[in-house]
Amino acid sequence: MSAYIIFIREATFNPSELEQYSLKAPAGLSGHPIKPLAMYGTHEVIEGPRIEGAALLEFPSFEAAKAWYYSPAYQDAVKHRLRGGTYRGIIIEGLAEQAI
């Protein structure tokens, strides 16, 4: 069953750390089946507090999503993202084909 990671950027407070993240994050993609579906594009908040942006990533399974997020290469990058802004990250399992 597919799974998705949603990252929500609530606020930026250190742009240079986010630049470091953008340089290191691509190394964390190698060997992981990630399909970016949305990356900080145009958005409209329809419920809840304002956000700066969001990303939506698809994985073939919940386990694959966790394996990518907790991989050493991505953890080396993510520390810069978390030093650069306030984020929320969620892994959510998709619906089975017959449930749709």
PyMOL commands that set and color helices and strands:
alter all, ss='L'
color gray80, all
select helices_A, chain A and resi 15-29+62-69+72-84+97-99
alter helices_A, ss='H'
color red, helices_A
select strands_A, chain A and resi 3-12+35-39+53-59+85-93
alter strands_A, ss='S'
color yellow, strands_A
deselect
rebuild
show_as cartoon
